[in-house]
């Protein structure tokens, strides 16, 4: 097997979070799997002295290249089995917020809402080529979820 194809298939495996991207409702399943991944990333990243901004940038950049390479062996413009973009989107929604149970639940629900509905031009971001199109709508949905959380969390205290 060609080493480039093997590399792309490994990237596809990572981008789908293994079998998660092939489950029913892969976006929702991928977002659920993102929660323990993000908790671990934050916990162990801080242990190594990395700030949340550095952790997020490393995650987003790695996800971009992994997804872009995975697209060379997957069918479609935004294959539903790619769920690594959900991890990045949820990371945006939770950025700078404590990982309390209510925040995790609220971020999950709001992110899934905005990612599913795609309001205010989010859907147009899917038209960008490659990983930009795959990740763009999730980054925007995460940003919208984050803004709503910042507005309503003080009301819940």
TORRO-996980 format. One line per field, with one value per residue (C-alpha): chain; x, y, z. Coordinates in Angstrom, 2 decimals, always signed. Layout:
! TORRO-996980
ch (A ...)
px (X ...)
py (Y ...)
pz (Z ...)
! end
This chain:
! TORRO-996980
ch (A A A A A A A A A A A A A A A A A A A A A A A A A A A A A A A A A A A A A A A A A A A A A A A A A A A A A A A A A A A A A A A A A A A A A A A A A A A A A A A A A A A A A A A A A A A A A A A A A A A A A A A A A A A A A A A A A A A A A A A A A A A A A A A A A A A A A A A A A A A A A A A A A A A A A A A A A A A A A)
px (+0.00 +1.20 +2.48 +0.40 -2.79 -1.92 -1.31 -4.62 -6.44 -4.86 -5.98 -9.49 -9.48 -8.47 -10.92 -13.77 -12.63 -12.41 -15.88 -17.68 -18.09 -19.87 -22.48 -26.03 -26.09 -22.33 -22.25 -24.02 -21.91 -18.74 -19.75 -20.45 -17.03 -15.47 -16.37 -13.94 -11.32 -11.50 -11.49 -8.35 -6.74 -7.31 -6.20 -3.00 -2.23 -2.26 -0.03 +2.53 +2.15 +0.22 -2.41 -5.90 -5.19 -2.13 -4.08 -6.94 -4.61 -2.75 -6.06 -7.47 -4.32 -3.86 -7.55 -7.33 -4.42 -5.83 -9.22 -7.67 -5.58 -8.49 -10.59 -8.28 -9.67 -13.21 -16.14 -17.97 -17.32 -18.12 -18.35 -20.56 -18.10 -15.62 -16.38 -13.06 -14.55 -17.19 -14.39 -12.97 -16.43 -17.21 -13.77 -14.76 -18.07 -16.29 -13.29 -12.38 -15.31 -15.11 -15.93 -18.83 -21.64 -24.07 -21.53 -20.76 -24.45 -25.27 -22.31 -23.29 -26.93 -26.17 -23.41 -25.60 -28.45 -26.34 -24.49 -27.79 -29.71 -26.78 -28.29 -26.90 -24.85 -23.13 -24.34 -22.43 -19.17 -19.65 -19.08 -15.40 -13.09 -11.38 -10.94 -12.05 -15.53 -15.61 -14.48 -15.88 -19.48 -18.43 -16.14 -18.96 -21.53 -19.10 -18.60 -22.36 -22.82 -20.03 -21.61 -24.99 -23.36 -21.49 -24.80 -26.95 -24.55 -24.68 -28.47 -28.20 -26.15)
py (+0.00 +3.49 +5.37 +8.47 +6.42 +4.74 +8.15 +9.46 +6.40 +6.88 +10.52 +9.37 +7.03 +9.90 +12.35 +9.89 +9.20 +5.55 +4.00 +7.08 +8.72 +5.61 +5.47 +6.78 +10.56 +10.87 +14.61 +14.14 +11.09 +12.96 +15.90 +13.56 +11.95 +15.42 +16.04 +13.55 +14.38 +18.09 +17.43 +15.32 +17.83 +20.66 +18.66 +17.27 +20.39 +22.48 +19.88 +20.58 +24.33 +24.95 +27.67 +27.03 +29.25 +27.17 +23.93 +25.19 +26.37 +23.05 +21.16 +23.34 +23.26 +19.51 +18.91 +21.06 +19.09 +15.72 +16.49 +17.93 +14.80 +12.49 +14.12 +12.60 +9.12 +9.91 +10.51 +13.82 +17.47 +17.19 +13.47 +12.89 +10.36 +13.17 +14.19 +15.70 +19.05 +18.56 +18.32 +21.65 +23.26 +22.18 +23.44 +26.87 +26.74 +25.92 +28.19 +29.96 +28.52 +26.13 +22.54 +22.23 +19.76 +22.58 +24.25 +20.96 +20.20 +23.72 +23.83 +20.45 +21.47 +24.93 +23.69 +20.91 +23.41 +25.91 +23.21 +21.63 +24.82 +26.72 +30.21 +33.58 +32.34 +29.45 +27.14 +29.20 +28.30 +24.69 +25.85 +26.55 +23.89 +21.16 +21.36 +25.01 +23.91 +20.95 +22.94 +26.41 +25.75 +23.99 +26.84 +29.33 +27.16 +26.87 +30.64 +31.24 +28.70 +30.39 +33.84 +32.58 +30.84 +33.99 +35.87 +33.35 +31.77 +34.79 +34.43 +30.79 +31.59)
pz (+0.00 -0.86 +2.22 +1.30 +1.15 +4.44 +6.04 +4.71 +6.05 +9.48 +9.36 +8.40 +11.40 +13.70 +12.06 +12.64 +16.22 +15.27 +15.09 +16.47 +13.07 +11.78 +14.54 +14.04 +14.59 +14.24 +14.99 +18.30 +19.18 +18.26 +20.45 +23.37 +22.91 +22.83 +26.48 +28.08 +25.44 +26.27 +30.03 +29.63 +27.29 +29.74 +32.78 +31.25 +29.25 +32.40 +34.08 +31.34 +31.80 +28.58 +28.55 +27.24 +24.22 +23.27 +23.78 +21.61 +18.85 +18.84 +18.67 +15.88 +13.76 +14.17 +13.39 +10.26 +8.80 +9.86 +8.30 +5.14 +4.63 +5.52 +2.80 +0.19 +0.94 +2.12 -0.21 -0.25 +0.50 +4.24 +5.05 +8.08 +9.48 +10.18 +13.77 +14.85 +13.84 +16.56 +19.14 +17.96 +17.88 +21.44 +22.52 +21.18 +23.05 +26.33 +25.86 +29.09 +31.02 +33.97 +33.08 +35.51 +34.79 +33.91 +31.60 +29.85 +29.36 +28.21 +25.81 +24.38 +23.84 +22.44 +20.17 +18.76 +18.32 +16.36 +14.44 +13.40 +12.65 +11.09 +11.48 +10.38 +7.45 +9.22 +6.45 +3.86 +5.62 +4.49 +0.91 +1.51 +0.10 +2.11 +5.85 +5.86 +4.81 +7.18 +10.22 +9.46 +10.42 +13.64 +14.66 +14.06 +15.89 +18.80 +18.85 +18.88 +21.67 +23.64 +23.24 +24.44 +27.40 +28.42 +28.36 +30.24 +32.74 +35.09 +35.13 +36.23 +39.34)
! end
